[in-house]
Amino acid sequence: MAESCENIFMISLLDLSSFLNISSQALHKYIKKHKVADPILVNKRAYVFPEEARKLLLHRGYRYSSRVISFQMLKGGCSKTTSALNIGIRSNMYGARVLLIDLDQQANLSFAFDIENPDLPVWVDLVEDDLCVKDLIVKITPTLHIVPSNLNNSTLDKVLLNGKRNIASSISQYLKVVREDYDLIIIDTAPNLSAINTAAACCSDLVVLPIMPDKFSYSGLQKTLDDLENIKSEFGCSFKNRILFTRFDGRETASHELLKLCFSDYGDEMLKSFIRVSSDFKNSIKSGRTIFSKRSSSKEDYDLVTREIMELDSSLEA
């Protein structure tokens, strides 16, 4: 993609100083003293590319762990793709090397990056044609990559089942060659119970389940959790589940009631941070912006969720 697109994934020193709980002036002095980053000015504000943020956080004591995270939910419209997208972007801004994998035939994650080429190879081609996963990767920036999707993936389940393949390893076996290249591999799945979603869970260290405040979403959560427990039992998996509450509206009773119910029923599995309802998500990366380009509730919320998932706060030096 164009360099101008790459620039939108920079993080401001103001954001980093706020996260590190030091003043902007102190951060500038720290960077200058230890030569751990090379800030650039954009509209009189200092930013760093993800590679520079990585140098800074490594110097501050953070260690990037290698994990696979899949986003799954039987009920559609729960901000599953939105969450995978923004957590992937924010993780990358904090210096993580990120690979996004789009396994949803609707390809909304791919469309977010303006990838709409039906001739690009997708996961079903990897399985059918014995390709290498590296043949599927599209580089958005040097440290943010994606395996795109398109309608061809609608036959993926049929291919897996008819070919009598090992469902549990039908993703993990292909990721072995790239696991060391990335800190986070984030998988977006279709809103259903399927063979490929089973494979995504089996290769995951963490499964994130977004839920919005309505009874159908809560019912979908229960069914998805039941399916994940069956997968753990059948395939001997040990991934963790974490529930992400999205589209919270403090003005609506339903939001408060369902959030309270979720913490009552699934307290240990709930992420502490949640996502408030916001119009910012309508903005597309195609317009040259992300939700992190300006101060907003959506930026604050996904920043906190990303830090929680990456365990940033607990891993930095005091």
SULNOR-V724405 format. One record per pair of residues at least 24 apart in sequence whose ideal C-beta (glycine too) atoms are under 8 Angstrom apart, sorted by sequence separation. I is the first residue (numbers start at 0). J is the second residue. If there is no record, write none. Layout:
i: <I:I>
j: <J:J>
//
This chain:
i: <84:122:30:33:83:112:121:169:170:244:275:12:121:122:169:242:244:247:249:274:80:84:112:121:124:171:200:241:242:243:247:248:273:274:80:119:121:123:166:170:174:240:241:242:245:246:247:248:272:123:126:169:170:190:201:241:244:245:246:247:9:119:121:122:167:168:171:192:200:243:244:246:274:13:63:80:114:116:121:123:127:166:167:170:171:192:243:272:273:9:12:13:15:63:117:123:126:166:170:206:208:210:212:272:11:12:63:112:114:116:117:122:126:168:197:201:205:206:208:209:210:211:11:12:115:117:160:167:168:192:204:205:206:207:208:209:210:211:212:270:6:11:12:112:123:159:166:201:203:204:205:206:207:208:209:210:211:212:272:10:109:126:159:200:205:207:209:212:271:9:10:15:56:57:108:144:156:197:201:270:9:56:98:109:126:156:200:270:9:10:55:108:109:155:156:159:212:8:9:15:19:52:53:54:108:109:155:213:217:8:52:53:106:132:136:212:216:220:224:10:49:52:53:106:131:132:212:5:49:105:106:126:133:214:217:49:50:99:101:104:106:132:133:212:213:217:49:97:99:100:101:103:104:131:132:212:49:96:97:98:99:100:101:102:104:106:212:95:97:98:99:101:104:210:94:98:104:122:125:91:103:104:102:91:104:210:91:102:88:87:243:207:167:241:167:122:98:108:8:10:98:8:9:10:98:8:96:97:100:102:103:105:96:97:98:100:102:103:104:96:97:98:99:100:101:102:103:95:96:97:98:99:100:102:103:95:97:99:53:49:50:50:90:49:90:102:49:102:90:87:102:87:86:207:83:83:84:205:83:67:80:79:79:79:0:0:65:77:65:76:68:70:75:65:66:67:68:69:70:74:65:66:67:68:69:70:71:73:64:65:66:67:68:69:70:72:73:63:67:69:73:86:71:82:183:69:82:71:71:69:79:8:69:78:8:77:69:77:78:5:69:77:4:5:8:67:68:71:76:4:5:67:68:69:70:71:72:74:67:68:69:70:71:72:66:67:68:69:70:72:0:66:68:70:77:0:74:74:77:72:74:74:73:74:72:73:72:73:74:73:72:71:73:71:82:82:81:78:77:78:77:113:111:112:113:111:82:78:81:92:88:78:89:88:85:85:85:85:89:93:89:93:95:86:90:85:89:93:86:90:93:82:86:90:85:82:86:68:64:61:62:61:60:61:56:60:59:60:59:56:7:14:4:7:7:8:10:7:4:3:18:7:14:18:18:19>
j: <108:146:55:58:108:137:146:194:195:269:300:38:147:148:195:268:270:273:275:300:107:111:139:148:151:198:227:268:269:270:274:275:300:301:108:147:149:151:194:198:202:268:269:270:273:274:275:276:300:152:155:198:199:219:230:270:273:274:275:276:39:149:151:152:197:198:201:222:230:273:274:276:304:44:94:111:145:147:152:154:158:197:198:201:202:223:274:303:304:41:44:45:47:95:149:155:158:198:202:238:240:242:244:304:44:45:96:145:147:149:150:155:159:201:230:234:238:239:241:242:243:244:45:46:149:151:194:201:202:226:238:239:240:241:242:243:244:245:246:304:41:46:47:147:158:194:201:236:238:239:240:241:242:243:244:245:246:247:307:46:145:162:195:236:241:243:245:248:307:46:47:52:93:94:145:181:193:234:238:307:47:94:136:147:164:194:238:308:48:49:94:147:148:194:195:198:251:48:49:55:59:92:93:94:148:149:195:253:257:49:93:94:147:173:177:253:257:261:265:52:91:94:95:148:173:174:254:48:92:148:149:169:176:257:260:93:94:143:145:148:150:176:177:256:257:261:94:142:144:145:146:148:149:176:177:257:95:142:143:144:145:146:147:148:150:152:258:142:144:145:146:148:151:257:142:146:152:170:173:140:152:153:152:142:155:261:143:155:143:143:304:270:234:308:236:195:177:187:88:92:180:91:92:93:181:92:180:181:184:186:187:189:181:182:183:185:187:188:189:182:183:184:185:186:187:188:189:182:183:184:185:186:187:189:190:183:185:187:142:140:141:142:182:142:183:195:143:196:185:183:199:185:185:308:185:186:187:308:187:174:187:187:188:190:112:113:178:190:179:190:183:185:190:181:182:183:184:185:186:190:182:183:184:185:186:187:188:190:182:183:184:185:186:187:188:190:191:182:186:188:192:207:196:207:309:196:209:199:200:199:209:139:200:209:140:209:202:210:211:139:203:211:139:140:143:202:203:206:211:140:141:203:204:205:206:207:208:210:204:205:206:207:208:209:204:205:206:207:208:210:139:205:207:209:216:140:215:216:219:216:218:219:219:220:219:220:220:222:223:223:223:223:226:227:243:245:245:245:245:246:246:284:283:284:285:284:274:274:280:291:289:280:291:291:289:290:291:297:301:305:302:306:309:301:305:301:305:309:304:308:311:301:305:309:305:304:308:308:310:311:314:314:314:315:311:315:315:316:316:315:284:291:284:287:288:289:291:289:287:287:302:292:302:306:311:315>
//
